[in-house]
Amino acid sequence: MSEKITAELRFGVRLVERFAALSGDANPIHVDRIAARRLMFGGRVAHGMLSVLWALSCLRAARPGITGLRHIRAKFRAPVRVGARARLEITGDGSAWRAAIRAGGRTCATVTFETTDGPLRTFVADPVSEDMALVCRELDDAALATAAGRFGVSRFRPEALFAGLAGFDPDQCGLIAGLSRLVGMECPGRHSTFVGFDVAFLDTDDTHCEIEYRVEAYEPRFRLMTMAISGGMQGVVESIVRPAPVAQPTLAALRVHFPHPAFVGQRALVLGGSRGLGEVVAKCFAVGGGACALSYHLGAGDAAQVVNDINGQFEDAATAIHWDIQRAPPRLEGAFSHAFYLASPRIAASRPGRFDEALYRAFKAFYVDPLEAVIDRFATVAAHDAVFVYVSSVYVEDTPAGFEEYATAKREGEAAAEMFCRSHGIRYRRWRPPQLLTDQTAGYLDSDAPDTGQIAADYLRQLMETESR
């Protein structure tokens, strides 16, 4: 008779960091909230293998006779975000079990187990010693295509992670956790996403606490990698080589768009200027002979890099301002001729066919709600005939399925910004650029995307020509 097991768990910061320490997988997408904001999911996510071990712990807690595995297969379909609450459902009987892990309204992982019960095996007394101060590797396509290696895994007490794993084979736990280190630190390394694995454990008492790997297939066009693994287990691991953070055009590259100074005597406030299109707007003002103050929330390092790049060529042309757009605005110094509003959360699509109110409110909290306070503060430092530019999206005109919440919030933001500007006598402009290659779009836009520098330069020149009439 089939049995059903359910559980819930919040994947908090401490749990994720504990697994990172035990497994050796300290990829920034899991443990560095600043770096993770520029990676594929726009923020920290829990390790996929952490959810696998959680499912295994819940299974063992319900069936204490289970002491090990013969076979395990998993597919990771969506991330569990750090801080999210996940729900687990396990069904099966005897030695065959299937688990599904859901979070955020989506199935994040499916796992199948073939278990063993009976006495614990004799474990290796002296596992391979490893320095856990690991480097997160970055390999180019040529190196990825031929990558191979081996490493010893961390043999930790399973109950140090989940109490339900007490009495479970520690070598197998170490090997499962070691797959996380393989993908997140070794190969592909820093820019990786775990897709799934299918492995069988060796039926021997002489378990080797090491993983040997070899890339069997890597297709750069689709970024999909398949590795064969051996050692304490045998099978395959699949991963995706995700895009690196997008480097925006340099000052030298932007200079060609401004053969003549276009912004002399102008100073721009760029809200959300530490990366992406905001970074390019700030650089354009500097290259065109003007000055800028760019705001950041979490990305102090990114903002400092942009400011240093600008000031290295144009003395005192740029400053950075810490500004959490959802809190009271900071005090502003000096006068500004322009303001560009580019503050944004992570952009995510909803399921087609239904309007997601929670997602809409998350967008509205950035695109609409702060505008009154922002424009009120800008009005206190706005020069005569100052211009406020609300940077919207072409999606307002042509909304793809799944982006209705995003487009609705942007459309409302356009109307709100215009209203608040009118109340202060500030000139309002709306900008709906096409989709550009940024950290948020790198996963699905390619090199054929419009040139961000060209798009920004064309708009800014047009804006200045319009204002001079």
C-alpha positions as CSV (number, residue, x, y, z in Angstrom):
1,M,0.0,0.0,0.0
2,S,1.4,3.4,-1.0
3,E,2.4,5.7,1.8
4,K,2.4,9.5,1.8
5,I,4.7,11.8,3.7
6,T,4.4,15.6,3.8
7,A,6.6,18.3,5.4
8,E,7.3,22.0,5.3
9,L,10.6,23.9,5.8
10,R,11.8,27.5,5.5
11,F,15.1,27.6,3.6
12,G,16.6,30.3,5.8
13,V,20.0,31.9,5.5
14,R,21.6,29.9,8.4
15,L,20.5,26.6,6.9
16,V,21.8,27.5,3.4
17,E,25.1,28.7,4.9
18,R,25.4,25.6,7.0
19,F,25.1,23.4,3.9
20,A,27.6,25.6,2.0
21,A,30.1,25.0,4.8
22,L,29.5,21.2,5.0
23,S,29.4,20.6,1.3
24,G,32.1,23.1,0.1
25,D,29.6,24.7,-2.3
26,A,30.1,28.4,-1.6
27,N,28.9,29.6,-5.0
28,P,27.9,33.3,-4.7
29,I,24.4,32.6,-5.9
30,H,23.8,30.8,-2.6
31,V,25.8,32.8,-0.1
32,D,26.5,36.3,-1.3
33,R,23.4,38.5,-1.5
34,I,25.3,41.3,-3.2
35,A,26.8,39.2,-6.0
36,A,23.7,37.1,-6.4
37,R,21.6,40.1,-7.4
38,R,23.6,40.2,-10.6
39,L,23.2,36.5,-11.4
40,M,20.6,34.5,-13.1
41,F,17.9,34.5,-10.5
42,G,18.4,38.1,-9.3
43,G,19.0,37.0,-5.7
44,R,20.2,34.1,-3.5
45,V,18.7,30.7,-4.0
46,A,19.1,27.5,-1.9
47,H,21.3,24.6,-3.1
48,G,19.3,22.0,-5.0
49,M,21.1,19.3,-3.2
50,L,20.0,20.8,0.1
51,S,16.4,20.1,-0.9
52,V,17.3,16.6,-1.9
53,L,18.9,15.9,1.5
54,W,15.9,17.4,3.3
55,A,13.6,15.1,1.4
56,L,15.8,12.2,2.3
57,S,15.8,13.2,6.0
58,C,12.0,13.4,6.0
59,L,11.8,9.9,4.4
60,R,14.1,8.4,6.9
61,A,12.3,10.1,9.8
62,A,9.1,8.3,8.7
63,R,10.9,5.1,7.8
64,P,13.9,4.7,10.3
65,G,14.9,1.4,8.9
66,I,16.2,3.1,5.8
67,T,20.0,3.4,6.1
68,G,21.2,4.0,2.5
69,L,20.5,4.3,-1.2
70,R,21.0,2.2,-4.2
71,H,19.9,4.8,-6.7
72,I,18.8,8.4,-6.7
73,R,17.6,10.6,-9.6
74,A,16.6,14.3,-9.4
75,K,15.5,17.1,-11.7
76,F,15.7,20.7,-10.6
77,R,13.0,22.7,-12.3
78,A,12.9,26.1,-10.5
79,P,14.9,27.6,-7.6
80,V,13.9,27.7,-4.0
81,R,14.8,31.3,-2.9
82,V,16.6,31.8,0.3
83,G,14.0,32.7,2.9
84,A,11.2,30.9,1.0
85,R,9.0,28.2,2.6
86,A,8.9,24.9,0.7
87,R,6.5,22.0,0.9
88,L,7.5,18.4,0.4
89,E,5.3,15.5,-0.6
90,I,6.8,11.9,-0.8
91,T,4.9,8.9,-2.0
92,G,5.9,5.3,-2.4
93,D,6.4,2.1,-0.5
94,G,9.0,-0.6,0.1
95,S,12.2,0.7,-1.5
96,A,10.8,2.9,-4.2
97,W,9.9,6.5,-3.4
98,R,9.2,9.7,-5.2
99,A,9.4,13.3,-3.8
100,A,8.2,16.6,-5.1
101,I,9.3,19.9,-3.6
102,R,7.3,23.0,-4.2
103,A,7.9,26.7,-3.4
104,G,6.5,29.9,-4.7
105,G,3.6,28.1,-6.4
106,R,6.0,26.0,-8.6
107,T,7.4,22.5,-8.5
108,C,11.1,23.2,-7.8
109,A,12.5,19.6,-7.7
110,T,11.4,16.0,-8.2
111,V,13.5,13.2,-6.7
112,T,13.2,9.4,-6.9
113,F,14.9,7.2,-4.4
114,E,15.7,3.5,-4.3
115,T,16.5,2.8,-0.7
116,T,18.2,0.1,1.3
117,D,17.5,-1.0,4.9
118,G,19.3,-3.2,7.3
119,P,22.6,-2.8,9.2
120,L,24.9,0.2,8.5
121,R,27.9,-0.5,6.4
122,T,31.5,-0.3,7.5
123,F,32.6,3.2,6.6
124,V,36.0,4.4,5.4
125,A,38.0,5.5,8.4
126,D,40.3,8.0,6.6
127,P,38.4,9.9,3.9
128,V,40.4,12.1,1.6
129,S,41.5,15.3,3.4
130,E,40.4,18.4,1.6
131,D,41.0,22.1,2.1
132,M,37.5,23.6,2.3
133,A,38.7,27.1,1.6
134,L,37.7,26.5,-2.0
135,V,37.9,28.6,-5.2
136,C,34.8,29.0,-7.3
137,R,36.3,28.2,-10.7
138,E,35.5,30.2,-13.9
139,L,36.2,28.3,-17.1
140,D,35.9,29.4,-20.7
141,D,34.1,27.3,-23.3
142,A,37.2,25.5,-24.5
143,A,38.2,24.5,-21.0
144,L,34.6,23.4,-20.2
145,A,34.4,21.1,-23.2
146,T,37.3,19.0,-22.0
147,A,37.1,19.5,-18.2
148,A,37.9,16.5,-16.0
149,G,39.1,16.0,-12.4
150,R,38.6,14.4,-9.1
151,F,38.3,15.6,-5.5
152,G,37.6,14.3,-2.0
153,V,34.2,15.1,-0.5
154,S,33.5,16.3,3.0
155,R,32.4,13.4,5.3
156,F,30.2,15.2,7.8
157,R,27.8,13.8,10.4
158,P,24.4,13.8,8.5
159,E,22.5,14.9,11.6
160,A,24.6,18.1,11.6
161,L,22.4,19.2,8.7
162,F,19.0,17.5,9.4
163,A,18.2,15.5,12.5
164,G,16.3,13.0,10.4
165,L,19.5,11.9,8.8
166,A,20.9,10.5,12.0
167,G,21.9,6.9,11.3
168,F,22.0,7.4,7.6
169,D,25.1,6.4,5.6
170,P,27.4,9.4,6.1
171,D,29.5,8.5,3.0
172,Q,26.5,8.7,0.8
173,C,25.4,12.0,2.3
174,G,28.9,13.4,1.7
175,L,28.8,12.2,-1.9
176,I,25.3,13.7,-2.5
177,A,26.5,17.0,-1.0
178,G,29.7,16.7,-3.1
179,L,27.7,16.9,-6.3
180,S,26.7,20.4,-5.2
181,R,30.4,21.3,-4.9
182,L,31.1,19.7,-8.3
183,V,28.6,21.9,-10.2
184,G,28.8,25.0,-8.1
185,M,32.6,25.2,-7.5
186,E,34.4,22.8,-9.8
187,C,32.6,22.4,-13.2
188,P,31.0,24.5,-14.6
189,G,31.8,26.5,-11.4
190,R,30.8,30.1,-10.7
191,H,28.4,30.5,-13.6
192,S,26.4,27.3,-13.2
193,T,22.9,26.1,-12.6
194,F,22.3,22.5,-11.5
195,V,19.7,20.8,-13.8
196,G,19.7,17.2,-12.5
197,F,21.5,14.0,-11.8
198,D,21.1,10.2,-12.0
199,V,23.5,8.1,-10.0
200,A,23.8,4.6,-8.5
201,F,25.9,3.9,-5.4
202,L,28.5,1.2,-5.5
203,D,27.4,-2.0,-3.7
204,T,30.6,-2.4,-1.7
205,D,31.7,-1.7,1.8
206,D,34.8,0.0,0.5
207,T,33.1,3.3,-0.4
208,H,35.4,6.0,-1.8
209,C,34.6,9.4,-0.5
210,E,35.6,11.1,-3.7
211,I,34.1,12.1,-7.0
212,E,35.8,11.8,-10.3
213,Y,34.2,13.7,-13.2
214,R,34.6,14.1,-16.9
215,V,32.6,16.3,-19.3
216,E,30.9,14.1,-21.9
217,A,29.0,16.7,-23.8
218,Y,29.0,20.5,-23.8
219,E,27.0,22.6,-26.3
220,P,28.0,26.3,-26.0
221,R,25.1,27.4,-28.0
222,F,22.5,26.0,-25.6
223,R,24.9,26.1,-22.6
224,L,23.9,22.6,-21.5
225,M,26.6,20.3,-20.0
226,T,26.6,16.6,-19.2
227,M,29.2,15.0,-17.0
228,A,30.0,11.4,-16.2
229,I,30.9,10.7,-12.6
230,S,32.5,7.9,-10.8
231,G,34.2,7.2,-7.5
232,G,31.8,6.4,-4.7
233,M,28.9,6.4,-7.1
234,Q,28.4,6.2,-10.9
235,G,26.1,8.1,-13.2
236,V,25.6,11.4,-14.9
237,V,25.2,15.1,-13.8
238,E,23.5,17.8,-16.0
239,S,24.0,21.5,-15.6
240,I,23.6,24.8,-17.4
241,V,26.4,27.3,-17.9
242,R,24.5,30.4,-17.0
243,P,25.4,33.9,-18.3
244,A,28.0,36.0,-16.4
245,P,27.0,39.5,-15.2
246,V,26.7,41.8,-18.2
247,A,29.5,44.3,-18.7
248,Q,28.1,47.5,-20.1
249,P,29.9,49.7,-22.7
250,T,33.0,51.4,-21.5
251,L,33.6,55.1,-21.6
252,A,35.8,54.7,-24.7
253,A,33.0,52.8,-26.5
254,L,30.5,55.5,-25.6
255,R,32.7,58.4,-26.7
256,V,32.1,57.6,-30.4
257,H,28.4,58.6,-29.9
258,F,29.3,62.0,-28.6
259,P,31.9,63.7,-31.0
260,H,30.7,67.0,-29.6
261,P,29.9,67.8,-25.9
262,A,26.2,67.5,-25.5
263,F,25.8,67.9,-21.7
264,V,28.1,70.7,-20.7
265,G,26.6,72.4,-17.7
266,Q,24.1,69.6,-17.2
267,R,24.0,67.3,-14.1
268,A,21.8,64.2,-14.0
269,L,20.4,62.3,-11.0
270,V,20.3,58.6,-12.1
271,L,18.2,56.5,-9.8
272,G,19.4,52.9,-10.3
273,G,22.7,53.9,-11.9
274,S,25.0,51.3,-10.5
275,R,24.5,48.8,-13.4
276,G,22.5,48.1,-16.5
277,L,20.9,50.9,-18.5
278,G,21.3,53.3,-15.5
279,E,25.1,52.8,-15.6
280,V,25.1,53.6,-19.3
281,V,23.1,56.8,-18.9
282,A,25.5,58.0,-16.2
283,K,28.5,57.3,-18.4
284,C,26.9,59.0,-21.3
285,F,26.4,62.2,-19.3
286,A,30.1,62.2,-18.3
287,V,31.3,61.4,-21.9
288,G,29.1,64.2,-23.1
289,G,30.7,66.8,-20.8
290,G,28.2,66.7,-18.0
291,A,28.1,65.3,-14.5
292,C,26.0,62.8,-12.6
293,A,25.0,61.4,-9.3
294,L,24.0,57.8,-9.4
295,S,22.0,56.0,-6.7
296,Y,22.4,52.5,-5.4
297,H,20.7,50.3,-2.8
298,L,22.8,47.1,-2.3
299,G,25.4,47.5,-4.9
300,A,27.9,49.8,-3.2
301,G,30.8,48.1,-5.0
302,D,29.2,48.3,-8.4
303,A,28.4,52.0,-7.9
304,A,31.9,52.7,-6.7
305,Q,33.3,51.0,-9.8
306,V,31.2,53.2,-12.1
307,V,32.1,56.4,-10.2
308,N,35.8,55.5,-10.3
309,D,35.7,54.7,-14.0
310,I,34.1,58.1,-14.7
311,N,36.2,60.1,-12.4
312,G,39.4,58.5,-13.7
313,Q,38.8,60.2,-17.0
314,F,36.6,63.1,-16.0
315,E,37.6,64.6,-12.7
316,D,34.8,64.9,-10.1
317,A,32.1,64.2,-12.8
318,A,30.4,61.5,-10.8
319,T,29.2,60.8,-7.2
320,A,27.3,57.9,-5.7
321,I,24.3,58.1,-3.3
322,H,23.0,55.4,-1.1
323,W,19.2,55.4,-1.7
324,D,16.7,52.7,-0.7
325,I,13.9,53.7,-3.0
326,Q,11.3,52.2,-0.6
327,R,12.4,54.5,2.3
328,A,12.5,58.2,2.8
329,P,14.7,59.9,0.2
330,P,18.2,61.0,1.3
331,R,19.3,64.6,1.3
332,L,20.5,65.8,-2.1
333,E,23.3,68.3,-2.7
334,G,23.6,70.7,-5.6
335,A,21.3,71.3,-8.5
336,F,20.2,68.8,-11.2
337,S,19.1,69.5,-14.7
338,H,17.8,65.9,-15.2
339,A,16.6,62.9,-13.3
340,F,16.3,59.4,-14.7
341,Y,14.2,56.9,-12.8
342,L,15.4,53.3,-13.4
343,A,14.9,51.7,-10.0
344,S,13.7,48.1,-10.4
345,P,13.2,44.8,-8.6
346,R,14.0,41.5,-10.1
347,I,11.8,41.1,-13.2
348,A,10.0,37.8,-13.3
349,A,7.2,36.5,-15.4
350,S,4.0,35.1,-14.1
351,R,2.1,32.0,-15.3
352,P,0.3,32.8,-18.5
353,G,-3.5,32.9,-18.1
354,R,-3.8,34.5,-14.7
355,F,-2.9,37.9,-13.2
356,D,-0.6,37.5,-10.2
357,E,-1.6,40.2,-7.6
358,A,1.4,39.5,-5.4
359,L,3.8,39.9,-8.3
360,Y,2.0,43.1,-9.4
361,R,2.4,44.6,-5.9
362,A,6.1,43.8,-5.9
363,F,6.5,45.7,-9.2
364,K,4.2,48.5,-8.0
365,A,6.4,48.9,-4.9
366,F,9.2,50.1,-7.2
367,Y,7.6,51.5,-10.2
368,V,4.7,53.5,-8.7
369,D,4.6,53.8,-4.9
370,P,7.9,55.7,-4.4
371,L,7.4,58.3,-7.1
372,E,5.7,61.0,-5.1
373,A,8.5,61.1,-2.5
374,V,11.2,60.8,-5.2
375,I,9.8,63.7,-7.3
376,D,9.1,65.8,-4.2
377,R,12.8,65.4,-3.2
378,F,14.0,66.1,-6.8
379,A,11.9,69.2,-6.9
380,T,14.0,70.7,-4.0
381,V,17.2,70.5,-6.1
382,A,15.8,70.8,-9.6
383,A,17.3,73.5,-11.8
384,H,15.1,75.8,-13.9
385,D,13.4,73.8,-16.7
386,A,14.6,70.5,-15.1
387,V,13.4,67.3,-16.7
388,F,12.3,64.1,-15.0
389,V,12.6,61.0,-17.3
390,Y,10.6,57.9,-16.3
391,V,12.3,54.9,-17.9
392,S,9.5,52.5,-18.8
393,S,9.4,49.6,-21.2
394,V,8.3,48.7,-24.7
395,Y,6.3,46.0,-23.0
396,V,3.7,48.6,-22.1
397,E,2.9,48.8,-25.8
398,D,3.2,45.1,-26.7
399,T,2.9,42.9,-23.6
400,P,4.1,39.3,-23.9
401,A,2.3,36.6,-22.1
402,G,3.4,36.4,-18.4
403,F,4.4,40.1,-18.2
404,E,1.0,41.7,-17.7
405,E,1.8,42.5,-14.0
406,Y,5.1,44.2,-15.1
407,A,3.5,46.2,-17.9
408,T,0.6,47.3,-15.7
409,A,2.9,48.6,-13.0
410,K,5.0,50.4,-15.6
411,R,1.9,51.9,-17.2
412,E,0.7,53.2,-13.8
413,G,4.2,54.5,-13.0
414,E,4.2,56.6,-16.2
415,A,0.9,58.2,-15.3
416,A,1.9,58.8,-11.7
417,A,5.2,60.3,-12.6
418,E,3.6,62.7,-15.1
419,M,1.0,63.8,-12.4
420,F,3.6,64.5,-9.7
421,C,5.9,66.3,-12.1
422,R,3.0,68.5,-13.2
423,S,2.3,69.4,-9.6
424,H,5.9,70.7,-9.2
425,G,6.2,72.4,-12.6
426,I,8.9,69.9,-13.6
427,R,9.0,68.8,-17.3
428,Y,8.1,65.1,-17.7
429,R,9.4,62.7,-20.3
430,R,8.6,59.0,-20.8
431,W,11.2,56.6,-22.3
432,R,10.2,53.2,-23.5
433,P,13.4,51.5,-24.6
434,P,13.5,48.1,-26.2
435,Q,14.7,45.1,-24.4
436,L,18.4,45.5,-23.8
437,L,21.2,43.2,-22.7
438,T,21.4,43.5,-18.9
439,D,21.9,41.2,-15.9
440,Q,18.1,40.7,-15.9
441,T,17.8,39.7,-19.6
442,A,21.1,37.9,-20.1
443,G,19.5,34.5,-19.8
444,Y,17.4,34.9,-22.9
445,L,18.7,37.7,-25.0
446,D,21.8,37.1,-27.1
447,S,24.4,39.1,-29.0
448,D,21.7,40.2,-31.5
449,A,20.1,42.4,-28.9
450,P,20.1,46.1,-29.5
451,D,23.3,47.9,-28.5
452,T,22.7,49.5,-25.1
453,G,25.2,52.3,-25.7
454,Q,23.7,53.2,-29.1
455,I,20.1,53.1,-27.7
456,A,21.0,55.3,-24.7
457,A,23.0,57.8,-26.7
458,D,20.4,58.2,-29.4
459,Y,17.7,58.9,-26.8
460,L,19.8,61.3,-24.8
461,R,20.8,63.3,-27.9
462,Q,17.1,63.4,-29.0
463,L,16.2,64.5,-25.5
464,M,18.7,67.4,-25.5
465,E,17.6,68.5,-29.0
466,T,14.0,68.5,-27.9
467,E,14.8,70.6,-24.8
468,S,16.8,73.1,-26.7
469,R,14.0,74.0,-29.0
